[in-house]
Amino acid sequence: MPEILNEFMASYRKMNNIVSVNVISAVPLNAAAQDAIKARLIEAGLITGSIEMHTKVNPDIIGGFQIEFDHKLIDTSISHALDKMRRELAINLYESKIRSL
């Protein structure tokens, strides 16, 4: 029965041009912040139609937010940026040149 309900809701959203958006932030978002995110998604042309927003708090992302919709992820979290820097520093291209001198 849950599968049928999920499929019905997905069909309903598709027919009515409603996009379900999940936002994960480090702190709870107030209504103004939620409205700003919705407006920016529409202005950027990423979403057309109505937005059904679901919010979740995850302090592990430190700051920023993660937005998931239509099998897409926009990750502006500080934890993501730190992980990216950590990976880039692990592949230090300059170290081998310094040692060869």
N, CA and C of each residue as an Amber inpcrd file, in Angstrom:
protein
   303
   0.8040000  -1.2010000   0.0000000   0.0000000   0.0000000   0.0000000
   0.8570000   1.2790000   0.0000000   1.9670000   1.3320000   0.7840000
   2.7880000   2.5510000   0.7550000   3.3530000   2.8380000  -0.6310000
   3.6990000   1.7980000  -1.3800000   4.2360000   1.9920000  -2.7260000
   3.1970000   2.6430000  -3.6390000   1.9590000   2.2210000  -3.5120000
   0.8700000   2.7740000  -4.3230000   0.6710000   4.2530000  -3.9770000
   0.6910000   4.5590000  -2.6880000   0.5230000   5.9390000  -2.2480000
   1.6670000   6.8130000  -2.7570000   2.8920000   6.3100000  -2.6780000
   4.0470000   7.0700000  -3.1720000   3.9350000   7.3370000  -4.6720000
   3.5240000   6.3500000  -5.4420000   3.3620000   6.5270000  -6.8860000
   2.2450000   7.5130000  -7.1960000   1.1520000   7.4420000  -6.4360000
   0.0550000   8.3900000  -6.6310000   0.5260000   9.8160000  -6.3660000
   1.2640000  10.0080000  -5.2630000   1.7470000  11.3460000  -4.9250000
   2.7300000  11.8570000  -5.9900000   3.5860000  10.9810000  -6.5080000
   4.5270000  11.3810000  -7.5510000   3.7740000  11.7920000  -8.8170000
   2.7500000  11.0330000  -9.1740000   1.9490000  11.3650000 -10.3600000
   1.2060000  12.6850000 -10.1600000   0.6550000  12.8830000  -8.9680000
  -0.0670000  14.1180000  -8.6580000   0.8680000  15.3260000  -8.7890000
   2.0780000  15.2040000  -8.2050000   3.0380000  16.3140000  -8.2790000
   3.4330000  16.6050000  -9.7240000   3.6430000  15.5510000 -10.4970000
   4.0450000  15.7380000 -11.8880000   2.9420000  16.4250000 -12.6880000
   1.7020000  15.9960000 -12.5150000   0.5770000  16.5750000 -13.2460000
   0.3550000  18.0370000 -12.8760000   0.6240000  18.3960000 -11.6220000
   0.3890000  19.7620000 -11.1480000   1.6570000  20.6040000 -11.1120000
   2.7380000  20.0970000 -11.7120000   4.0100000  20.8140000 -11.8030000
   4.5080000  21.2700000 -10.4270000   4.5250000  20.3300000  -9.4850000
   5.0100000  20.5840000  -8.1260000   6.3210000  19.8260000  -7.9590000
   7.3590000  20.5470000  -7.5790000   8.6730000  19.9340000  -7.3810000
   8.9370000  19.8140000  -5.8830000   9.2720000  18.6140000  -5.4570000
   9.6200000  18.3770000  -4.0560000  11.1010000  18.6820000  -3.8660000
  11.3960000  19.5800000  -2.9320000  12.7670000  20.0250000  -2.6800000
  13.1080000  19.7310000  -1.2220000  14.2300000  19.0360000  -1.0110000
  14.7230000  18.7670000   0.3380000  15.9050000  19.6790000   0.6110000
  15.8360000  20.4080000   1.7170000  16.9150000  21.3180000   2.0960000
  17.4590000  20.8740000   3.4500000  18.7650000  20.6300000   3.4830000
  19.4360000  20.2600000   4.7220000  20.3460000  21.4240000   5.0990000
  20.1900000  21.9120000   6.3210000  21.0010000  23.0420000   6.7780000
  21.5720000  22.7300000   8.1540000  22.5700000  23.5100000   8.5700000
  23.2060000  23.3000000   9.8680000  22.3380000  23.8080000  11.0140000
  21.5250000  24.8010000  10.7190000  20.6070000  25.3800000  11.7110000
  19.2180000  25.4540000  11.0920000  18.1720000  25.5340000  11.9130000
  16.8250000  25.6470000  11.3460000  16.6780000  26.9070000  10.4860000
  15.9760000  26.7700000   9.3600000  15.7480000  27.8990000   8.4580000
  14.4280000  28.5700000   8.7980000  14.4560000  29.8960000   8.8780000
  13.2070000  30.6170000   9.1030000  12.4630000  30.7530000   7.7740000
  11.2680000  31.2800000   7.8240000  10.4290000  31.3940000   6.6270000
  11.0780000  32.2740000   5.5620000  11.7470000  33.3420000   5.9900000
  12.3940000  34.2420000   5.0260000  13.5130000  33.5280000   4.2680000
  14.2910000  32.7250000   4.9680000  15.3720000  31.9780000   4.3160000
  14.8090000  30.9460000   3.3420000  13.7380000  30.2730000   3.7360000
  13.0990000  29.3030000   2.8520000  12.5620000  29.9850000   1.6010000
  11.9260000  31.1340000   1.7800000  11.4000000  31.8840000   0.6270000
  12.5290000  32.3440000  -0.2910000  13.6590000  32.7450000   0.2970000
  14.8060000  33.1840000  -0.5040000  15.3670000  32.0260000  -1.3270000
  15.4310000  30.8410000  -0.7460000  15.9190000  29.6660000  -1.4800000
  14.9650000  29.3250000  -2.6210000  13.6780000  29.3480000  -2.3420000
  12.6850000  29.0760000  -3.3970000  12.8260000  30.0840000  -4.5440000
  12.9150000  31.3520000  -4.1850000  13.0200000  32.4020000  -5.2050000
  14.2770000  32.2250000  -6.0410000  15.3790000  31.8850000  -5.4030000
  16.6540000  31.7230000  -6.1300000  16.5990000  30.5230000  -7.0710000
  15.9630000  29.4360000  -6.6540000  15.8240000  28.2660000  -7.5280000
  15.0040000  28.5950000  -8.7690000  13.9620000  29.3930000  -8.5810000
  13.1140000  29.7800000  -9.7080000  13.8420000  30.7880000 -10.6000000
  14.4990000  31.7850000  -9.9950000  15.2450000  32.7970000 -10.7720000
  16.3500000  32.1600000 -11.6150000  16.9980000  31.1420000 -11.0600000
  18.0950000  30.4820000 -11.7680000  17.5860000  29.5470000 -12.8650000
  16.2750000  29.3690000 -12.9340000  15.6970000  28.5040000 -13.9520000
  15.8590000  27.0250000 -13.6540000  16.2070000  26.6930000 -12.4140000
  16.3750000  25.2900000 -12.0490000  15.0420000  24.5980000 -11.8180000
  14.0440000  25.3920000 -11.4170000  12.7120000  24.8430000 -11.1360000
  11.6740000  25.7670000 -11.7550000  10.7190000  25.1550000 -12.4300000
   9.5570000  25.8960000 -12.9110000   8.3410000  25.2990000 -12.2240000
   7.4340000  26.1130000 -11.8340000   6.2420000  25.6210000 -11.1480000
   6.3330000  25.8550000  -9.6480000   5.5430000  25.0890000  -8.9270000
   5.4750000  25.2280000  -7.4730000   6.5460000  24.3880000  -6.7950000
   6.9350000  24.8320000  -5.6080000   7.9470000  24.1200000  -4.8330000
   7.3340000  23.6520000  -3.5230000   7.4990000  22.3810000  -3.2510000
   7.1040000  21.7940000  -1.9690000   8.4000000  21.5450000  -1.2060000
   8.6870000  22.3920000  -0.2140000   9.9740000  22.3260000   0.4750000
   9.8800000  21.5390000   1.7760000  10.8770000  20.6580000   1.9580000
  11.0240000  19.8960000   3.1940000  12.3920000  20.2480000   3.7660000
  12.4310000  20.6310000   5.0300000  13.7000000  21.0350000   5.6310000
  14.1280000  20.0270000   6.6870000  15.4450000  19.9250000   6.8430000
  16.0330000  19.0390000   7.8420000  17.2760000  19.7300000   8.3840000
  17.5640000  19.5370000   9.6550000  18.7410000  20.1320000  10.2780000
  19.7810000  19.0420000  10.5010000  21.0150000  19.3160000  10.0470000
  22.1400000  18.4100000  10.2540000  23.3570000  19.2610000  10.6180000
  23.6810000  19.3750000  11.9110000  24.7990000  20.2290000  12.3200000
  26.1550000  19.7590000  11.7810000  26.2440000  18.5290000  11.3020000
  27.5090000  18.0080000  10.7690000  27.9600000  18.7320000   9.5010000
  27.0480000  19.4330000   8.8180000  27.4730000  20.1410000   7.6090000
  28.1110000  21.4950000   7.9410000  28.1540000  21.8500000   9.1930000
  28.8230000  23.0160000   9.7690000  28.1500000  24.3300000   9.3800000
  27.9030000  24.5600000   8.1090000  27.2680000  25.7850000   7.6360000
  26.8440000  25.5920000   6.2020000  26.1390000  26.5510000   5.6530000
  25.6330000  26.4210000   4.2900000  24.4260000  25.4980000   4.2550000
  24.2000000  24.8950000   3.0980000  23.0670000  23.9820000   2.9720000
  23.2670000  23.0390000   1.8020000  22.4280000  22.0010000   1.7770000
  22.3770000  21.0500000   0.6760000  20.9410000  21.0490000   0.1670000
  20.7850000  21.1440000  -1.1450000  19.4560000  21.1470000  -1.7530000
  19.3650000  19.9560000  -2.6940000  18.3410000  19.1340000  -2.4970000
  18.1170000  17.9630000  -3.3430000  16.7590000  18.0890000  -4.0350000
  16.7400000  17.9000000  -5.3730000  15.4840000  17.8800000  -6.1160000
  15.7370000  17.2320000  -7.4660000  14.7420000  16.5420000  -8.0030000
  14.8300000  15.9250000  -9.3350000  16.1550000  15.1970000  -9.5680000
  16.5970000  14.4280000  -8.6120000  17.8430000  13.6600000  -8.7170000
  19.0630000  14.5580000  -8.8900000  19.0040000  15.7820000  -8.3760000
  20.1140000  16.7290000  -8.4220000  20.4780000  17.1150000  -6.9950000
  21.7460000  17.4770000  -6.8040000  22.2050000  17.9200000  -5.4970000
  23.0240000  19.1920000  -5.6600000  22.6400000  20.2230000  -4.9270000
  23.4140000  21.4550000  -4.8500000  23.9650000  21.4940000  -3.4300000
  25.2780000  21.3710000  -3.3160000  25.9030000  21.2830000  -1.9970000
  26.8010000  22.4910000  -1.7660000  26.3350000  23.4150000  -0.9410000
  27.1320000  24.5950000  -0.5930000  27.5810000  24.5290000   0.8580000
  27.5930000  23.3290000   1.4180000  27.9420000  23.1800000   2.8280000
  29.4360000  23.3770000   3.0530000  29.7700000  23.8110000   4.2450000
  31.1750000  24.0000000   4.6060000  31.8770000  22.6520000   4.6810000
  31.1830000  21.6310000   5.1850000  31.8130000  20.3050000   5.2700000
  32.1870000  19.7880000   3.8760000  31.3600000  20.0650000   2.8810000
  31.6770000  19.6550000   1.5030000  32.9030000  20.4080000   0.9850000
  32.9580000  21.6970000   1.2490000  34.1030000  22.5000000   0.8060000
  35.3930000  22.0280000   1.4750000  35.3210000  21.6980000   2.7640000
  36.5010000  21.2040000   3.4680000  36.9530000  19.8490000   2.9270000
  35.9990000  18.9700000   2.6400000  36.3380000  17.6630000   2.0600000
  37.0010000  17.8380000   0.6940000  36.4850000  18.7600000  -0.0870000
  37.0540000  19.0200000  -1.4140000  38.4840000  19.5330000  -1.2900000
  38.7140000  20.4630000  -0.3570000  40.0730000  20.9810000  -0.1490000
  41.0110000  19.8720000   0.3360000  40.5100000  19.0170000   1.2320000
  41.3090000  17.9180000   1.7560000  41.7370000  16.9800000   0.6300000
  40.8210000  16.6720000  -0.2920000  41.1510000  15.8020000  -1.4310000
  42.1720000  16.4750000  -2.3520000  41.9980000  17.7590000  -2.5950000
  42.9270000  18.4800000  -3.4680000  44.3250000  18.5730000  -2.8610000
  44.3970000  18.7660000  -1.5520000  45.6980000  18.8380000  -0.8960000
  46.3760000  17.4710000  -0.8540000  45.5970000  16.4040000  -0.8310000
  46.1630000  15.0570000  -0.8270000  46.8350000  14.7430000  -2.1530000
  46.3980000  15.3960000  -3.2140000  46.9950000  15.2090000  -4.5380000
  47.8670000  16.4300000  -4.8240000  48.8570000  16.6330000  -4.0340000
  49.7070000  17.8070000  -4.1660000  50.6410000  17.6270000  -5.3600000
  50.3600000  18.3020000  -6.4430000  51.1420000  18.1780000  -7.6640000
  52.5150000  18.8250000  -7.5460000  52.6900000  19.7360000  -6.6170000
  53.9410000  20.4780000  -6.5040000  54.9860000  19.7330000  -5.6650000
  54.5440000  18.8040000  -4.8470000  55.4650000  18.0980000  -3.9660000
  56.5280000  17.3300000  -4.7540000  56.1400000  16.6450000  -5.8160000
  57.1100000  15.8700000  -6.5830000  58.1240000  16.7680000  -7.2640000
  57.7520000  17.9540000  -7.6870000  58.6890000  18.8840000  -8.3180000
  59.6900000  19.4190000  -7.3160000  59.2700000  19.6570000  -6.0990000
  60.1650000  20.1750000  -5.0600000  61.1930000  19.1140000  -4.6960000
  60.7830000  17.8870000  -4.5510000  61.7030000  16.8080000  -4.1700000
  62.7170000  16.4950000  -5.2830000  62.3620000  16.7350000  -6.5260000
  63.2690000  16.4130000  -7.6190000  64.3820000  17.4490000  -7.7890000
  64.2290000  18.6020000  -7.1630000  65.2720000  19.6400000  -7.2640000
  66.4120000  19.2580000  -6.4180000
